[in-house]
């Protein structure tokens, strides 16, 4: 039976000879978990490792019972918003989501339905026919959130998701993620304490001297 948890045991990660993470062990279940720490504390490194963009230097990770080295399976159940999200600038917003839906293996009716649902959820319905290059920074951030949610993943990992959003949109996004966290595993990193206080049930704090 598939577990609904992320388990991390003895994780170490390095950049060359420089250690980035040392002996990290966590057990993360459904709900909202925040990673709080200053720049350079290793938040992004941990997230990249969880979404299979970096293989662990040492240790074990299971995502909903799946070993992290089974990249295709892990990616099929994981949605990821990186710090820097970029897409083809001449594509329209709906075309971006349709294209990414194809890559995720969604059929056409499902892509159409999910695209409209997600655009409404991130308040981009009115921009669906705009080209990516015409979007503001905050709109691009919301598009990044939309692509992470498109295939209805069991695990959502968002790296600084509220950067560039105005206060109203920050609240909207936090509310959206909190709703998803009722059934899913949601992990977000931030240096904004307010986001952690308002949204997260659990907090992992990484101190980097």
N, C-alpha and C positions, 0 to 999 in steps of 0.2 A: 504494500500500500504506500502511495506516494506521501511523503511528509510535507507538511505545510510550514516548514521552518528553513532558515538558513543556519547552518552550523559551520563554525570556523574554529579550527584547532591548530595552535602553534604556527600561525601564518607569519612568514618572513618575506620581505620584498626588498629588493635592492636596485639602485641605479649604478651600474658598475660595481665599485667597491663600497659605495656609500649606502648605508642601511636607510630604508624609508619606513619600513614596518618591522617590528621585532616581536616575535612570540605573541601575536594577537589571537585571542580566543573569545568568541562570541556565540551566543545562541539567540537568534532573532526570529520571533514569531509574527503572526498577523498583527496589524496595527501600524502606527507611525513611529518610526525610530529616527532620531536626529543624530547626525554626526557634527559635533561642535568643536571647532578648533581654528587657530589662526592659519594663515597661508603658510604652507610648508609643513603642516602637521601630519600629512599623509592621507587626508580625506579622499582626495581624487585618486590616489594610488590604490586605496582599498576598493573604491568603486570600480575602477578599471579592472581590478583583479576579479571582482565578483561577476562582472559581465563578460569575462573571458578575453578581454583585450590585452591582459598581461598574465602569463602563467605564473603561479606562485614559485618563489625561489625555494620555499620549504613550507611544510604544513599541509593541512587538508581542508577542503571546502566542499560542502554539499549544498546545492540549491534545490530545495524541495525534494530531497532525496537523491538528486542527480549529481555525480561528481563533477567538479567544475571543469575537468579536462574533457568532458563530453560537450564540446562547445556548441554544436548544432542544437542539441536538446536544451541546453541552458538558455540559449538565445531565443528559442521558440516560446519560452515562458517568461521572458524578462523584457521589460521596457526600460530604455536608458536615455536620459537627457544629459548629455555632456555639458561642460562649462561653455564650450564653443560649438554651437550647432550651426552648420552651414548646409545649404542646398543649392541646386542649380538656380542661379538668379533670374533666369528668363522663364522659369516654370511658374505657372499660376499656383496659388495655394492649394486648390483642390487637386491639381495635377500632381503636386508633391506627395500628397497623402495617397492618391490612387497608385502612383508608382511604387511607393514604399509598401502599400498593401499587396501589390503583385509580388514583390520580393519576399513578403511574409507568407505567400501562398494563399491569400484570401481570394475567393471567387468574386466575380463582378458584383452580384447583388449584395454580398456582405461588405465589399469595399464601399459601395455607394451608401449603404445604410450607416456603416461605422464612420465614414467621412463626415456625413451630416451631423451625426450624434456628437462626434468629438469637436467639430468646429463650433457647435452651439455651446458645448461644455467650456471651451476656452475663449469664448466670446470673439470668434473670428468669422462667423457666418457672413457678416457684411463685407468681409475682405476675401471671400472665397475665390473671386475672379481676378484679384490683384496678383501681379507678378511679385515674386519674392524680393526682388531688388527695390520694389516700391514700398516695402513694409518698414515701419519704424523698428527700432531696436527691441522695444517691448513686444511688438507684434511678432517679430521673429522668435522671441523667447517663447511666446505662447504657441507658435507653430512647432517649436521643438518639443514642448509638452505634448501637443497633439500627436506627433509621430510616435512618441514613447507609449502612448495609450492605445494606439490604433488597433493593434491585434489582441486587445483585451488580455494583457499579461497577468500572470499570477503574482509577479514580483515587479515593482516599479522602483527604479533607482534614479534619483534626480540630484545632479550636482549643481548647487547654488541656483535652484529653480526660480527664485524671485528677483534675481539680479536684473535691473533694467525695467522693472515693472513699477507703475505708480502705486500709491497706497491702496486704491480701490481694487486694482488688479491683483495685488499681493494677497488681499483678503479673499478674493474670488478663487485664486489658485489654492490657497491653503484650505479653503472650504472644500474644493473639489478633491484634493488629496486626502483630506480627513474622511470624506465619504467613501472613497475607494478603500481606505485603510480598515474599514469595518470588516472586509472579507479578504483583503489582499495584504501582502507584505509591502510596505512602503518605507523606503529609506531616503532621507534627504540630507544633504550636507549644507551647511551655512555658517557664516560668521555673524549672522544677525540673530542675536539672542531672542528678540521679540518673536521671530518665526518659530523658534524652538518652544518658547513658552506657550504660544497660542495653539500649536498644532500637535506637538509630539508627546506621546505617552511615555516613551523611553528615550534616554539620551546617552550617547557614548561620547565621552570627552577625551580628546587626545592632547596632551600637553607636549609641546616641543620646545625645549629650553634654547 
